């Protein structure tokens, strides 16, 4: 079976004082994108249909960038924690699949963990008003 690359390692980014640098925001964006790809690999191994990401999922890095520092910190830690679960999980699923065994039950369990962790991170987004997310100059 042809599976996408499973290299999901990330650098933590750079932070200065109380604000975020572009490198840190970019690193969160890259981590989020890689986690989305990892989720698609797990969904494929679980035999699920390809997911169509919502606006919040697609725009999470941009939306969280303008949130309070505590929300950004929790989102960064959540991404790191989820990557720490997904890396060995996908490696194990691919090893089981390579041996010809059925990896669907384990992949489905990992998919549920991924979806729950992603939902928890999306819950960190501040409530948006009709005017969109809060912007500061």
PESULBEL-V810699 format. One record per residue. N is the residue number from 1. PSI is psi in radians with two decimals (* if undefined). OMEGA is omega in whole degrees, 0 to 359 (none if undefined). BURIAL is + if it has 9 or more other C-alpha atoms within 8 Angstrom, else -. Layout:
BEGIN
n:N psi:PSI omega:OMEGA burial:BURIAL
n:N psi:PSI omega:OMEGA burial:BURIAL
END
This chain:
BEGIN
n:1 psi:2.37 omega:177 burial:-
n:2 psi:2.11 omega:180 burial:-
n:3 psi:2.58 omega:177 burial:-
n:4 psi:2.87 omega:178 burial:-
n:5 psi:2.55 omega:181 burial:-
n:6 psi:0.49 omega:178 burial:-
n:7 psi:1.65 omega:185 burial:-
n:8 psi:0.57 omega:180 burial:+
n:9 psi:2.53 omega:186 burial:-
n:10 psi:2.65 omega:172 burial:-
n:11 psi:2.64 omega:185 burial:-
n:12 psi:-0.24 omega:182 burial:-
n:13 psi:3.12 omega:183 burial:+
n:14 psi:2.38 omega:178 burial:-
n:15 psi:2.56 omega:177 burial:+
n:16 psi:2.32 omega:176 burial:-
n:17 psi:-2.20 omega:181 burial:-
n:18 psi:-0.22 omega:182 burial:-
n:19 psi:3.03 omega:179 burial:-
n:20 psi:2.48 omega:174 burial:+
n:21 psi:2.94 omega:178 burial:+
n:22 psi:-0.63 omega:180 burial:-
n:23 psi:-0.70 omega:180 burial:-
n:24 psi:-0.79 omega:179 burial:+
n:25 psi:-0.69 omega:179 burial:+
n:26 psi:-0.68 omega:179 burial:+
n:27 psi:-0.68 omega:176 burial:+
n:28 psi:-0.73 omega:179 burial:+
n:29 psi:-0.76 omega:179 burial:+
n:30 psi:-0.73 omega:178 burial:-
n:31 psi:-0.76 omega:181 burial:+
n:32 psi:-0.75 omega:179 burial:+
n:33 psi:-0.75 omega:180 burial:-
n:34 psi:-0.65 omega:177 burial:+
n:35 psi:-0.65 omega:176 burial:+
n:36 psi:-0.72 omega:177 burial:-
n:37 psi:-0.70 omega:178 burial:-
n:38 psi:-0.72 omega:177 burial:+
n:39 psi:-0.66 omega:178 burial:+
n:40 psi:-0.65 omega:177 burial:+
n:41 psi:-0.79 omega:180 burial:+
n:42 psi:-0.73 omega:178 burial:+
n:43 psi:-0.72 omega:179 burial:+
n:44 psi:-0.78 omega:180 burial:+
n:45 psi:-0.47 omega:179 burial:+
n:46 psi:-0.13 omega:180 burial:+
n:47 psi:0.36 omega:180 burial:-
n:48 psi:2.73 omega:176 burial:-
n:49 psi:2.69 omega:177 burial:-
n:50 psi:2.38 omega:183 burial:-
n:51 psi:2.47 omega:174 burial:-
n:52 psi:1.87 omega:186 burial:-
n:53 psi:2.50 omega:177 burial:-
n:54 psi:3.00 omega:178 burial:-
n:55 psi:-0.72 omega:181 burial:-
n:56 psi:-0.68 omega:179 burial:+
n:57 psi:-0.82 omega:181 burial:-
n:58 psi:-0.69 omega:187 burial:-
n:59 psi:0.19 omega:184 burial:-
n:60 psi:-0.86 omega:181 burial:+
n:61 psi:-0.69 omega:179 burial:+
n:62 psi:-0.66 omega:181 burial:-
n:63 psi:-0.67 omega:182 burial:+
n:64 psi:-0.42 omega:181 burial:+
n:65 psi:-0.59 omega:182 burial:-
n:66 psi:0.09 omega:181 burial:+
n:67 psi:2.99 omega:178 burial:+
n:68 psi:2.73 omega:184 burial:-
n:69 psi:-0.71 omega:182 burial:-
n:70 psi:-0.61 omega:178 burial:-
n:71 psi:-0.74 omega:178 burial:+
n:72 psi:-0.75 omega:180 burial:+
n:73 psi:-0.76 omega:178 burial:-
n:74 psi:-0.66 omega:178 burial:+
n:75 psi:-0.74 omega:178 burial:+
n:76 psi:-0.77 omega:179 burial:+
n:77 psi:-0.66 omega:178 burial:-
n:78 psi:-0.71 omega:177 burial:+
n:79 psi:-0.76 omega:180 burial:+
n:80 psi:-0.75 omega:180 burial:-
n:81 psi:-0.75 omega:180 burial:-
n:82 psi:-0.67 omega:177 burial:+
n:83 psi:-0.66 omega:179 burial:+
n:84 psi:-0.45 omega:177 burial:-
n:85 psi:-0.72 omega:186 burial:-
n:86 psi:-0.67 omega:183 burial:+
n:87 psi:-1.02 omega:180 burial:+
n:88 psi:-0.51 omega:179 burial:-
n:89 psi:-0.80 omega:179 burial:+
n:90 psi:-0.69 omega:178 burial:+
n:91 psi:-0.75 omega:179 burial:+
n:92 psi:-0.73 omega:179 burial:-
n:93 psi:-0.73 omega:179 burial:+
n:94 psi:-0.63 omega:178 burial:-
n:95 psi:-0.75 omega:178 burial:-
n:96 psi:-0.78 omega:180 burial:+
n:97 psi:-0.67 omega:180 burial:+
n:98 psi:-0.50 omega:178 burial:-
n:99 psi:-0.07 omega:179 burial:-
n:100 psi:0.09 omega:179 burial:-
n:101 psi:2.84 omega:180 burial:-
n:102 psi:2.00 omega:180 burial:-
n:103 psi:0.07 omega:184 burial:+
n:104 psi:-0.79 omega:180 burial:+
n:105 psi:-0.75 omega:179 burial:-
n:106 psi:-0.68 omega:179 burial:+
n:107 psi:-0.67 omega:178 burial:+
n:108 psi:-0.69 omega:177 burial:+
n:109 psi:-0.75 omega:179 burial:-
n:110 psi:-0.65 omega:178 burial:+
n:111 psi:-0.73 omega:180 burial:+
n:112 psi:-0.70 omega:177 burial:-
n:113 psi:-0.76 omega:179 burial:-
n:114 psi:-0.85 omega:182 burial:+
n:115 psi:-0.69 omega:179 burial:-
n:116 psi:-0.74 omega:179 burial:-
n:117 psi:-0.70 omega:179 burial:+
n:118 psi:-0.72 omega:178 burial:-
n:119 psi:-0.67 omega:178 burial:-
n:120 psi:-0.68 omega:178 burial:-
n:121 psi:-0.66 omega:178 burial:+
n:122 psi:-0.50 omega:178 burial:+
n:123 psi:-0.26 omega:178 burial:-
n:124 psi:-0.28 omega:180 burial:+
n:125 psi:2.37 omega:178 burial:+
n:126 psi:2.64 omega:179 burial:-
n:127 psi:2.33 omega:180 burial:-
n:128 psi:2.42 omega:176 burial:-
n:129 psi:-3.09 omega:179 burial:-
n:130 psi:-0.40 omega:181 burial:-
n:131 psi:-0.03 omega:181 burial:-
n:132 psi:-3.01 omega:183 burial:-
n:133 psi:2.70 omega:179 burial:+
n:134 psi:2.33 omega:178 burial:-
n:135 psi:2.49 omega:177 burial:-
n:136 psi:2.61 omega:182 burial:-
n:137 psi:* omega:none burial:-
END
